[in-house]
C-alpha cells in the first residue's frame, strides 16, 4: 500500500497519505508528521484529551521551528538522498511511552521506501532535462548551408522583386522564432506545421516547381493533437534535402497522420532518390553521422519519451523514394491541480 501510494510521486496529497498510512499501521501513535521542502504535513490520531493537548503543543512548535528537541516519546528519522537530507518523518507517542523495536523498524522501512521513490523522481527529472537538451541541440544545428542559400536567394529578390524579398524575410524570421523557441514537452500539431510551412516557402523560393508538398491532416487534428516539438520539421527537411532535390526533376513530399484508437501514425513520404540498403541499416544508430542528424535526433527523442517501440521506421528504395513514420501514443491533456494539504 505504501509503495503504490508513492508511485504517484511527491505531491501534497501523496505526502499527506504517508502520514495517514503510518498512523494507521502504528495505532499507538498520537500524531505523525512529514517535513518535505520546508513544509510540514501533520496527521493527528489523538485518543484522549491529554493526547490532544500534548500533540497540539508539540506540532505547534514543529510548524514554527521545523524540528523538536530530543524526547523519548518522539522519533525523528531523516530521509536522505545521496549526501543530502531531503526531509524528515516524525512520529510521537503519549508522554512516558516508548517505541518498540518493531515500530522503529517499520518507520525506518517507510524512510527507505520514500528515499527510493525520491531517487526515482530525480532520475525521471534528469531524463526530461536530457530530452530538452537534445531539442536545444537540434535547434542549434540549423543547417548553415540552408541559411546561406536562403540569404543568397533573398539578396537576389531584393534587386529583382522587393515584394517577394520582404515575404521571404518574414518567413525566415518566423522560421527562426518558432524553431528557436523555448522547448516544451509537447506542442500542438498546428504550431509544428507553422515551422514546416515557413521552411517550405523558403525552399520553394530556391527550387520553384521542383518541390511540391502536400498535407494530409484534418482541421481538428491541427489544434487538438499534441506532439513533441521539432518532430516533423526535421523529417520534412531530410526529405527535401536528401531526397527530392537530389533528383534533377525534383519531386513531392507528403506529410500526414493516420489516427488510431490509442496512437497516431505520423509519416513523411518523398519521391526522391531513396536510400541504399547498406546506409539504411545504420542510419538511426550511427550518431556520428552529420548528414542525417535530424533523423537520428528525432528517433532518439521518441524512444526517450515513449519507449523503444515508438522510434522512427524508415522504408526506402533507391530511385523510388522514402517513407519515414512513427507510431506516437496519444497525449491527453490533464486539467486541475492537486489539492493543497500542507502547512
C-alpha positions as CSV (number, residue, x, y, z in Angstrom):
1,X,0.0,0.0,0.0
2,X,2.8,2.4,0.8
3,X,4.7,1.7,-2.4
4,X,1.5,2.1,-4.6
5,X,0.7,5.4,-2.8
6,X,4.2,6.8,-3.5
7,X,4.3,5.8,-7.2
8,X,2.4,8.9,-8.0
9,X,5.4,10.9,-7.0
10,X,5.9,13.6,-4.4
11,X,2.7,15.7,-4.4
12,X,0.9,17.3,-1.4
13,X,-1.8,14.7,-1.4
14,X,0.7,11.9,-1.6
15,X,2.8,13.1,1.3
16,X,-0.3,13.6,3.4
17,X,-1.2,10.0,2.6
18,X,2.1,8.8,4.0
19,X,1.2,10.3,7.5
20,X,-2.2,8.5,7.3
21,X,-0.5,5.2,6.5
22,X,1.9,5.5,9.4
23,X,-0.7,6.4,12.0
24,X,-3.0,3.6,10.7
25,X,-0.2,1.0,10.8
26,X,1.0,2.0,14.3
27,X,-2.1,2.6,16.4
28,X,-0.1,3.6,19.5
29,X,1.0,6.9,17.8
30,X,-0.9,10.1,18.7
31,X,0.5,12.1,15.7
32,X,2.7,11.7,12.7
33,X,4.4,14.4,10.6
34,X,6.4,14.5,7.4
35,X,8.6,17.5,6.6
36,X,9.3,18.0,2.9
37,X,10.6,21.1,1.1
38,X,10.2,23.1,4.3
39,X,6.5,22.2,4.6
40,X,5.1,20.3,7.5
41,X,2.4,17.7,6.9
42,X,0.7,16.5,10.1
43,X,-1.7,13.7,10.9
44,X,-3.3,13.6,14.4
45,X,-4.6,10.4,16.0
46,X,-5.5,11.5,19.5
47,X,-7.2,9.1,21.8
48,X,-7.6,11.2,24.9
49,X,-7.9,14.8,25.9
50,X,-4.3,14.7,27.3
51,X,-3.0,13.3,24.0
52,X,-4.6,16.3,22.1
53,X,-3.2,18.9,24.5
54,X,0.3,17.3,24.2
55,X,0.1,16.8,20.4
56,X,-1.2,20.3,19.6
57,X,1.6,21.9,21.7
58,X,4.3,19.7,20.1
59,X,3.0,20.2,16.5
60,X,2.7,23.9,17.0
61,X,6.5,24.0,17.9
62,X,7.2,21.8,14.9
63,X,5.4,24.1,12.5
64,X,7.3,27.1,13.8
65,X,10.8,25.6,14.2
66,X,10.6,22.7,11.7
67,X,12.2,20.5,14.5
68,X,11.6,19.3,18.0
69,X,14.0,18.7,20.9
70,X,15.0,15.2,21.7
71,X,12.2,13.4,23.7
72,X,11.9,9.7,24.5
73,X,8.3,9.5,23.1
74,X,9.2,11.3,19.8
75,X,11.1,9.6,17.0
76,X,12.7,11.7,14.2
77,X,14.1,9.9,11.2
78,X,15.9,11.8,8.3
79,X,15.0,11.0,4.7
80,X,18.3,11.1,2.7
81,X,19.2,11.2,-0.9
82,X,22.9,10.9,-1.7
83,X,24.6,13.1,1.0
84,X,21.6,15.4,1.5
85,X,18.7,15.3,3.9
86,X,15.6,16.0,1.9
87,X,13.1,15.7,4.7
88,X,12.1,14.0,8.0
89,X,9.5,11.5,9.2
90,X,8.4,12.2,12.8
91,X,6.2,10.1,14.9
92,X,5.0,10.7,18.5
93,X,3.5,8.7,21.3
94,X,2.0,9.7,24.6
95,X,4.5,11.1,27.2
96,X,6.0,8.2,29.1
97,X,5.6,5.7,26.3
98,X,8.5,4.5,24.1
99,X,8.9,2.9,20.7
100,X,9.1,-0.8,20.3
101,X,11.8,-2.4,18.1
102,X,9.1,-3.4,15.6
103,X,7.8,0.2,15.4
104,X,11.3,1.6,14.8
105,X,11.9,-1.0,12.1
106,X,8.6,-0.1,10.4
107,X,9.3,3.6,10.4
108,X,12.9,3.0,9.0
109,X,11.3,0.9,6.3
110,X,9.0,3.7,5.3
111,X,12.0,6.0,5.2
112,X,13.8,3.7,2.8
113,X,10.8,3.4,0.5
114,X,10.5,7.2,0.5
115,X,14.2,7.5,-0.4
116,X,13.8,5.0,-3.2
117,X,10.8,6.8,-4.7
118,X,12.6,10.2,-4.4
119,X,15.6,8.8,-6.3
120,X,13.3,7.5,-9.0
121,X,11.8,11.0,-9.2
122,X,15.2,12.5,-9.7
123,X,16.0,10.1,-12.4
124,X,12.8,11.0,-14.3
125,X,13.7,14.7,-14.0
126,X,17.2,14.1,-15.3
127,X,15.7,12.1,-18.2
128,X,13.3,15.0,-19.0
129,X,16.2,17.5,-18.9
130,X,18.2,15.3,-21.2
131,X,15.3,15.2,-23.7
132,X,15.1,19.0,-23.5
133,X,18.8,19.3,-24.1
134,X,18.5,17.2,-27.2
135,X,15.8,19.6,-28.5
136,X,18.2,22.5,-27.8
137,X,20.9,20.7,-29.7
138,X,18.7,20.1,-32.7
139,X,17.6,23.8,-32.6
140,X,21.3,24.9,-32.6
141,X,22.0,22.7,-35.6
142,X,20.1,24.8,-38.2
143,X,21.8,23.9,-41.4
144,X,24.3,26.7,-42.2
145,X,24.0,25.9,-45.9
146,X,20.3,26.4,-45.7
147,X,20.7,29.8,-44.1
148,X,23.5,30.8,-46.5
149,X,21.4,29.7,-49.6
150,X,18.3,31.4,-48.3
151,X,20.1,34.7,-47.7
152,X,21.5,34.5,-51.2
153,X,18.0,33.9,-52.6
154,X,16.6,36.9,-50.6
155,X,19.5,39.0,-51.9
156,X,18.6,38.1,-55.5
157,X,14.9,39.1,-54.9
158,X,15.8,42.4,-53.2
159,X,17.0,43.5,-56.6
160,X,14.5,41.8,-58.9
161,X,11.4,41.6,-56.8
162,X,11.4,43.5,-53.5
163,X,7.9,42.3,-52.5
164,X,9.0,38.7,-52.7
165,X,12.1,39.5,-50.7
166,X,10.0,41.0,-48.0
167,X,7.9,37.9,-47.8
168,X,10.9,35.6,-47.6
169,X,12.5,37.7,-44.9
170,X,9.2,37.3,-42.9
171,X,9.2,33.6,-43.5
172,X,12.8,33.3,-42.4
173,X,12.1,35.4,-39.2
174,X,9.1,33.2,-38.4
175,X,11.1,30.1,-39.0
176,X,13.8,31.1,-36.6
177,X,11.3,32.3,-34.0
178,X,9.4,29.1,-34.0
179,X,12.4,26.8,-34.3
180,X,14.4,28.5,-31.6
181,X,11.5,28.9,-29.2
182,X,11.8,27.5,-25.7
183,X,11.2,23.8,-26.0
184,X,8.2,22.4,-24.1
185,X,7.4,18.7,-23.8
186,X,4.5,18.9,-26.2
187,X,3.2,21.4,-28.7
188,X,0.1,21.5,-30.9
189,X,0.4,19.9,-34.4
190,X,-0.6,23.4,-35.8
191,X,2.4,25.0,-34.2
192,X,4.8,22.4,-35.7
193,X,3.1,22.9,-39.1
194,X,3.8,26.7,-39.0
195,X,7.5,25.9,-38.8
196,X,7.2,23.4,-41.7
197,X,5.3,26.0,-43.8
198,X,8.0,28.6,-43.3
199,X,10.7,26.2,-44.2
200,X,8.9,25.0,-47.4
201,X,8.2,28.6,-48.5
202,X,11.9,29.4,-48.2
203,X,12.9,26.3,-50.1
204,X,10.4,26.9,-52.9
205,X,11.9,30.3,-53.5
206,X,15.1,28.4,-54.5
207,X,13.7,25.3,-56.2
208,X,10.4,26.6,-57.6
209,X,8.4,23.9,-59.3
210,X,11.0,21.2,-58.5
211,X,9.5,21.0,-55.0
212,X,5.8,20.0,-54.3
213,X,4.5,19.5,-50.8
214,X,1.0,18.1,-49.8
215,X,-0.5,17.7,-46.3
216,X,-3.0,15.1,-45.0
217,X,-4.4,16.5,-41.8
218,X,-7.9,17.3,-40.7
219,X,-8.6,20.7,-39.1
220,X,-9.4,19.3,-35.7
221,X,-6.1,17.3,-35.7
222,X,-4.1,20.5,-36.1
223,X,-5.3,22.2,-32.9
224,X,-6.1,19.2,-30.7
225,X,-3.2,16.8,-31.3
226,X,-0.1,17.3,-29.1
227,X,3.3,16.1,-30.3
228,X,7.0,16.6,-29.2
229,X,8.4,19.8,-30.7
230,X,10.5,19.6,-33.8
231,X,9.2,16.1,-34.6
232,X,8.0,16.5,-38.2
233,X,10.1,19.5,-39.4
234,X,13.4,17.6,-39.4
235,X,11.8,14.8,-41.3
236,X,10.4,17.2,-43.9
237,X,13.8,18.9,-44.2
238,X,15.5,15.5,-44.6
239,X,13.0,14.5,-47.4
240,X,13.7,17.7,-49.3
241,X,17.5,17.9,-49.0
242,X,18.4,14.2,-49.2
243,X,15.5,13.1,-51.3
244,X,13.6,15.3,-53.7
245,X,16.2,18.0,-54.5
246,X,18.8,15.4,-55.4
247,X,16.6,14.3,-58.2
248,X,17.0,16.5,-61.3
249,X,13.3,16.9,-62.0
250,X,12.5,17.3,-58.2
251,X,9.6,15.5,-56.6
252,X,6.9,15.5,-54.0
253,X,6.9,15.4,-50.2
254,X,3.7,14.3,-48.5
255,X,3.2,14.9,-44.7
256,X,0.3,13.2,-42.9
257,X,-1.1,11.4,-39.9
258,X,-3.3,8.4,-39.6
259,X,-5.3,8.4,-36.4
260,X,-5.8,5.1,-34.5
261,X,-7.5,4.4,-31.2
262,X,-4.5,4.7,-28.9
263,X,-1.8,6.2,-31.1
264,X,-1.2,8.4,-34.2
265,X,0.9,7.2,-37.1
266,X,2.8,10.2,-38.4
267,X,4.6,10.0,-41.7
268,X,6.7,11.8,-44.3
269,X,6.8,10.4,-47.8
270,X,9.0,11.6,-50.6
271,X,9.5,10.7,-54.2
272,X,13.3,11.4,-54.1
273,X,16.4,9.4,-54.8
274,X,15.9,6.9,-52.0
275,X,18.5,5.4,-49.6
276,X,20.7,2.4,-50.2
277,X,20.2,-0.8,-48.2
278,X,23.7,-0.5,-46.7
279,X,23.1,3.0,-45.5
280,X,19.6,2.3,-44.3
281,X,20.8,-0.4,-41.8
282,X,22.9,2.1,-39.8
283,X,21.0,5.3,-40.4
284,X,19.4,5.6,-37.0
285,X,22.2,4.1,-34.9
286,X,25.2,6.0,-36.1
287,X,25.2,9.2,-34.0
288,X,28.4,10.4,-35.7
289,X,26.6,10.9,-39.0
290,X,26.3,14.6,-39.8
291,X,24.2,14.2,-43.0
292,X,21.1,12.8,-41.2
293,X,21.5,14.2,-37.7
294,X,17.9,15.4,-37.7
295,X,16.5,11.9,-38.2
296,X,18.8,10.4,-35.5
297,X,17.8,13.2,-33.0
298,X,14.1,12.7,-33.6
299,X,14.4,8.9,-33.3
300,X,16.3,9.1,-30.0
301,X,13.9,11.6,-28.5
302,X,10.9,9.5,-29.4
303,X,12.5,6.5,-27.8
304,X,13.4,8.6,-24.7
305,X,9.8,9.9,-24.3
306,X,7.7,7.0,-25.4
307,X,9.9,3.9,-25.2
308,X,11.7,1.5,-27.6
309,X,8.7,0.7,-29.7
310,X,8.0,4.3,-30.7
311,X,11.1,5.2,-32.6
312,X,11.3,6.1,-36.3
313,X,10.9,3.5,-39.0
314,X,12.3,4.0,-42.5
315,X,11.4,2.2,-45.7
316,X,13.2,3.2,-48.9
317,X,14.1,2.1,-52.4
318,X,16.8,3.7,-54.4
319,X,15.4,5.6,-57.3
320,X,11.8,5.5,-55.9
321,X,11.7,7.4,-52.7
322,X,11.5,7.1,-48.9
323,X,8.8,6.7,-46.2
324,X,9.6,7.7,-42.6
325,X,7.0,7.0,-40.0
326,X,6.5,6.6,-36.2
327,X,3.6,5.4,-34.1
328,X,3.2,8.1,-31.4
329,X,0.9,7.4,-28.4
330,X,-1.9,9.9,-28.0
331,X,-1.2,12.6,-25.4
332,X,-4.1,13.6,-23.2
333,X,-4.2,17.0,-21.6
334,X,-4.7,16.9,-17.9
335,X,-6.7,19.5,-16.1
336,X,-6.9,20.6,-12.5
337,X,-4.3,20.8,-9.7
338,X,-3.6,18.6,-6.7
339,X,-5.3,19.7,-3.5
340,X,-3.2,21.6,-1.1
341,X,-2.8,19.8,2.3
342,X,0.5,21.2,3.6
343,X,1.0,23.9,6.2
